[in-house]
Amino acid sequence: MKRPLALAAGACLLALAACDSAPAPSSDAGAETGGSSTAGSLPEPSVQPVGCETDEPLEIGLVTINLQALFFNQINEAAQAMADENDVDLQIISGNDDSVTQANAINTLVADGVDAVIVAAVDTEGIKPAIRAADEAGIPVVAVDAIVDDPAVDAQVGTANAEGGSLIGEELLEISGGEGEVGIVSALNSTIQLERQQGFEDAVTAGGMTIGTVVDGRNIQENAQAAAENLLTGNPDLQYVYATGEPALIGLAAAVRSQGAQDRVSAVGWDLSDPAVEGLEEGWIAGVVQQNTFEFGYQAMAAAIDLACGNPVEQENPVDIQIVTPENVSDYLYYLEG
């Protein structure tokens, strides 16, 4: 680990409040995942690390869930941009949707003596032995997206997933009038998406709807599409569907289009993508929970830098969500630019 030569004077705590929205980035946003990116091509961060002077650049590892979803790639872009601004060597590693792969990646980073680790956990329980090993080695850990309830985690950057599920459930209740059955395209291997599913189910059942078939897309786009195809085929009268994440919603959109079901299905879900925006503009997708992906990356990297420097950070760093609808979708298209 690189030891700081001097701490910056007047160390401050990371700000708790995340931006409710961000200014649109320019059209040249977004380098390849793990590559460099200029700060000017991305929304401005709401936080900056205090940082410190070191004899060599800090080394930080970011273990993500996968490199397929736009959601994770935007986290990576923002983290990389902040790393570049602060002369940090950032290594981004894909967990390939597998908790064992993630644990092995963290163990390798610990063995390499990095200065901090950021992890977006597939399985918040399964990752605990690896983050505890990092903690025992004196390496601070930042959990991003998924909340990992363990003392070995020094800072959490995340969204209230159950609350987001409840909010989008309320959106669906407005459309359904509290009547009807809703199918779900979930990812049963994902702690985060199970929280989103539970929050949604609690809201819609309290409002009078019933939960029908739940299919498992495993947070993989191709699997989600196949699962959604089966859901729609097996339930030809199904009118309402909820997708718990980006791959689930993309897979659902593909399935709805392949079956020409836009006129009978009303869907809600998580995370903007080109297929989701098309569905919003066509009107059959009624609402999407959008997280400020760039803030996830900025806040996680700022926390990791300050922890590596020995500066104090907030333990909880919540990032706000927005509900995107057919009426306001044009206000959020900057998430897809680049």
WOBELGI-V526077 format. One record per residue. N is the residue number from 1. RES is the residue in one small letter. PSI is psi in radians with two decimals (* if undefined). Layout:
# WOBELGI-V526077
N,RES,PSI
N,RES,PSI
This chain:
# WOBELGI-V526077
1,m,2.50
2,k,2.22
3,r,2.30
4,p,2.44
5,l,-0.63
6,a,2.42
7,l,2.52
8,a,2.49
9,a,2.59
10,g,0.80
11,a,2.41
12,c,2.81
13,l,2.61
14,l,2.47
15,a,2.41
16,l,-0.66
17,a,2.25
18,a,2.78
19,c,2.41
20,d,-0.51
21,s,2.98
22,a,2.70
23,p,2.59
24,a,2.32
25,p,2.89
26,s,2.91
27,s,-0.17
28,d,0.39
29,a,2.64
30,g,1.64
31,a,3.08
32,e,2.60
33,t,2.28
34,g,-0.15
35,g,-3.09
36,s,2.74
37,s,2.51
38,t,2.50
39,a,-0.53
40,g,-0.29
41,s,-0.02
42,l,2.80
43,p,2.62
44,e,2.43
45,p,2.66
46,s,-0.19
47,v,2.74
48,q,2.50
49,p,2.62
50,v,-0.75
51,g,-2.98
52,c,2.90
53,e,2.35
54,t,2.77
55,d,-0.44
56,e,2.80
57,p,2.48
58,l,2.58
59,e,2.13
60,i,2.39
61,g,2.39
62,l,1.97
63,v,1.90
64,t,3.09
65,i,-0.85
66,n,2.98
67,l,0.29
68,q,-0.77
69,a,2.38
70,l,-0.65
71,f,-0.92
72,f,-0.61
73,n,-0.60
74,q,-0.63
75,i,-0.80
76,n,-0.75
77,e,-0.82
78,a,-0.73
79,a,-0.72
80,q,-0.71
81,a,-0.77
82,m,-0.63
83,a,-0.77
84,d,-0.72
85,e,-0.47
86,n,0.30
87,d,0.85
88,v,2.36
89,d,1.95
90,l,2.24
91,q,2.08
92,i,2.21
93,i,2.30
94,s,2.35
95,g,-0.10
96,n,0.69
97,d,0.48
98,d,2.19
99,s,-0.57
100,v,-0.73
101,t,-0.74
102,q,-0.78
103,a,-0.74
104,n,-0.67
105,a,-0.75
106,i,-0.74
107,n,-0.65
108,t,-0.74
109,l,-0.69
110,v,-0.79
111,a,-0.55
112,d,-0.17
113,g,0.68
114,v,2.90
115,d,-0.35
116,a,2.74
117,v,2.35
118,i,2.34
119,v,2.33
120,a,1.74
121,a,2.35
122,v,-0.86
123,d,1.93
124,t,-0.33
125,e,-0.79
126,g,-0.41
127,i,-0.22
128,k,-0.77
129,p,-0.66
130,a,-0.72
131,i,-0.50
132,r,-0.63
133,a,-0.68
134,a,-0.77
135,d,-0.75
136,e,-0.49
137,a,0.04
138,g,0.34
139,i,2.07
140,p,2.61
141,v,2.33
142,v,2.17
143,a,2.20
144,v,2.49
145,d,-1.38
146,a,2.34
147,i,2.09
148,v,1.93
149,d,1.53
150,d,2.44
151,p,-0.32
152,a,-0.27
153,v,2.15
154,d,-0.48
155,a,2.50
156,q,2.31
157,v,1.97
158,g,3.11
159,t,2.60
160,a,1.59
161,n,-0.72
162,a,-0.68
163,e,-0.71
164,g,-0.71
165,g,-0.68
166,s,-0.73
167,l,-0.75
168,i,-0.44
169,g,-0.71
170,e,-0.63
171,e,-0.74
172,l,-0.62
173,l,-0.60
174,e,-0.60
175,i,-0.74
176,s,-0.30
177,g,0.32
178,g,0.34
179,e,2.58
180,g,3.01
181,e,2.50
182,v,2.27
183,g,2.79
184,i,2.27
185,v,1.88
186,s,-3.01
187,a,1.65
188,l,-0.11
189,n,0.04
190,s,2.06
191,t,-0.77
192,i,-0.84
193,q,-0.46
194,l,-0.63
195,e,-0.74
196,r,-0.68
197,q,-0.77
198,q,-0.76
199,g,-0.71
200,f,-0.85
201,e,-0.74
202,d,-0.71
203,a,-0.84
204,v,-0.59
205,t,-0.61
206,a,-0.48
207,g,-0.01
208,g,-0.17
209,m,2.88
210,t,2.65
211,i,2.19
212,g,-2.31
213,t,2.35
214,v,2.14
215,v,2.71
216,d,1.94
217,g,-0.09
218,r,0.42
219,n,0.42
220,i,2.22
221,q,-0.82
222,e,-0.73
223,n,-0.71
224,a,-0.69
225,q,-0.78
226,a,-0.72
227,a,-0.71
228,a,-0.66
229,e,-0.78
230,n,-0.68
231,l,-0.84
232,l,-0.66
233,t,-0.73
234,g,-0.25
235,n,1.26
236,p,-0.28
237,d,0.08
238,l,2.26
239,q,-0.51
240,y,2.38
241,v,2.47
242,y,2.30
243,a,2.23
244,t,-0.05
245,g,3.11
246,e,-0.91
247,p,-0.65
248,a,-0.73
249,l,-0.67
250,i,-0.77
251,g,-0.71
252,l,-0.74
253,a,-0.74
254,a,-0.71
255,a,-0.74
256,v,-0.75
257,r,-0.69
258,s,-0.48
259,q,0.07
260,g,0.67
261,a,0.25
262,q,-0.50
263,d,-0.28
264,r,-0.28
265,v,2.34
266,s,2.21
267,a,2.64
268,v,2.76
269,g,-2.80
270,w,2.43
271,d,2.13
272,l,2.55
273,s,2.99
274,d,-0.81
275,p,-0.61
276,a,-0.74
277,v,-0.73
278,e,-0.73
279,g,-0.65
280,l,-0.76
281,e,-0.55
282,e,-0.33
283,g,-0.21
284,w,-0.37
285,i,2.09
286,a,-0.35
287,g,2.55
288,v,2.29
289,v,2.07
290,q,2.18
291,q,2.64
292,n,1.47
293,t,-0.69
294,f,-0.67
295,e,-0.60
296,f,-0.86
297,g,-0.78
298,y,-0.88
299,q,-0.66
300,a,-0.75
301,m,-0.71
302,a,-0.74
303,a,-0.74
304,a,-0.73
305,i,-0.82
306,d,-0.62
307,l,-0.72
308,a,-0.51
309,c,-0.13
310,g,0.23
311,n,2.64
312,p,2.51
313,v,2.77
314,e,2.46
315,q,-0.65
316,e,2.21
317,n,1.44
318,p,2.54
319,v,2.26
320,d,2.83
321,i,2.82
322,q,2.64
323,i,2.02
324,v,2.28
325,t,2.98
326,p,-0.47
327,e,-0.53
328,n,0.15
329,v,-0.57
330,s,-0.39
331,d,-0.21
332,y,0.21
333,l,-0.25
334,y,-0.34
335,y,-0.36
336,l,0.00
337,e,2.61
338,g,*
